[in-house]
Amino acid sequence: MSESQPLLKVDNLQVSFKTDDAQVRAVRGVSFDVYPGETVGLVGESGSGKSVTNLALMGLVPKPPGRIDGGTVLYQGKDLLTLSDQQMQSIRGRRIAMIFQDPMTALNPLMTVGQQLTEMTRLHLGLSRKEANRQAAEMLDLVGISGAEKRLRDYPHQFSGGMRQRVMIAMALSCEPDLLIADEPTTALDVTIQAQILDLLRDLQQRRGTSIIMITHDLGVVAEICHRVLVMYAGRVVEKADADALFADPKHPYTQGLLRSLPRFDQTAETLEAIPGQPPDLGHLPDGCSFRPRCPVAIDACKTQDPALVNLDGRRKAACLVAQQEAVDV
Amino acid sequence: MSEINPTPSTPLLSVQDLRVHFPFSRGSFLSPQRGVIRAVDGLSFDIAKGETLALVGESGCGKSTTARAIINLVHPTSGSVRLEGVDITRLGDREMMPYRRVVQMVFQDPFASLNPRMTVGSIIGEPLAVHGLASGKDRKLEVLRLMDLVGLNPRFLNRYPHEFSGGQRQRIGIARALAVEPKLILCDEPVSALDVSIQAQIINLLMDLQQRLGLSYLFIAHDLSVVRHIATRVGVMYLGRLVELGEAESVYANPTHPYTEALLSAVPIPDPSKAESRQRIRLEGEVPTPDREHVGCSFADRCPLVVDKCRFERPPHEQVGSATEVHTVACWERG
């Protein structure tokens, strides 16, 4: 996979928002690549910057109060951050599509599902009404909605939560995008439906070779579907690794803490090892490493140095002075 | 509460054949269709002192309605809810007051369940005032004690809810519930709105309080990993009925109802090496709306093991495994 060219190359992305009392730096220098056909997981808690990162990729950061402070997002040699709104429109939905957490608010309640599905293909692919309708029915069929032709005439409220998410996926995939950004696509769904949707995404990826960026707070979902994982904390990537390596032997104390604090379905424990304290206030970040106030292994240097994301053993990178020290000692 | 004298064998809470049906009408104004949503449809279980019973199931299975019926926020259509031996389903608001001290509730959304115009001190102190338990300086001291108990800094006494994070707000909600010294706390998805690192803090707090105060919990959650960690017993609900009930260890190790099997096999495990080797049982379709009566088993329409009998006769709960195990299942094929 590493020999091929990355589909998307994000380099040192920085996004901030203006609030009443501070310039809040939501994304502070995030870099990653997405290769064709792979699923990259973006994991983090609320306020870690995972959703804002992806809004920036799609050119959807509201400005103001938002502001892109720097960085590049290279897609087919073009920097998406410098494109005009009009140029971006020819990529958004066509080349890079997105599915959202809540399918009820992401679908237009006043339009039939068919109208919403054909709107994009007619606009982006220039299909006629008839062709678009036929293609829309095919897409619904593909995502496992039976009686597709009839259901095109239904409105979103006539679908259940899981079915609506299938409609969202059908819509996102109808222009055959290279990259699908899925922002917490199963968080609002029940577990059995979540399993169905994850199966569907995996299956579609195999058939079409679509790359997926999966944004989630659920480490179980990451383990099920992602090839590589970025762990985010306070607007930074703190660990980047193959999924297997990350779960087997996490290196950053935050990742370690997250995995230890998780109640496990497959094992029992007396008490959970919670991470003490609260996620940081992005408007008032501490000096040095932003995880230091909650970190069990912090050393003096962590108070002053904000660690960079450094390669530890070829398979992974971590932004932690202690982990980097250990990697050198070994 | 001198009027309540339970015998030692009376369970703290006993729910018998509880039904909560909501009438509805839909369709046009001229040709309305009327029907009944059977949110809870014949549910029976007990909760003993000091134990945690978890109700699990997917949206619409009736787990939250069950909790609301237990504190008389919705009125059951039939069946009984006995608290320390007394049926509370027919009690009026005033007669209900002493029992509201026995059962308290902690809600899912710590952003919606605290009054934004009240300080933390007055939120936690309100139940003390309502029940006439403490006033003046005593009340303030009691509030400070409760804040300390749930791990809130007493300096925050005069702050407002918006100044707190989700986890801290959930602590405020727990302190409020503890104020009247209840014996049973109904926790409706108490950690599902919280971040992972904070979830563990609240779960640990709930378990610690249970040990120190001898509390019982009815724990409602859809996260089966959280339930495994906290529950003594687990009840699996489907369309308003319990399909399986047993000690947590036994249910997780030996899921017997086909629905329980499917539900447990759908939980993602945060370990890719295990994720690949797991056997999955995938259910087709989704949980239907409970708007029709099931003469037989409510799961029959989606069950991979269905036989004719399942559609016409309701399966009773039968013992699973050896007689010493506390574990029953309602299934004709597996019972």
Interface residues (C-beta under 8 A of the other chain):
Chain A: E45 S46 S160 G161 G162 M163 D190 V191 T192 I193 Q194 A195 Q196 L198 D199 H217 D218 L219 G220 V221 V222 A223 E224 A243 D244 F247 A248 G257 L258 L259 S261 L262 P263 R264 F265 D266 T268 A269 T271 L272 E273 A274 I275 P276 Q278 P279
Chain B: E58 S59 S165 G167 Q168 D195 V196 S197 I198 Q199 A200 Q201 I203 N204 M207 H222 D223 L224 S225 V226 R228 H229 I230 E249 Y252 A262 L263 L264 S265 A266 V267 P268 I269 P270 D271 P272 S273 K274 A275 R280 R282 L283 E286 V287
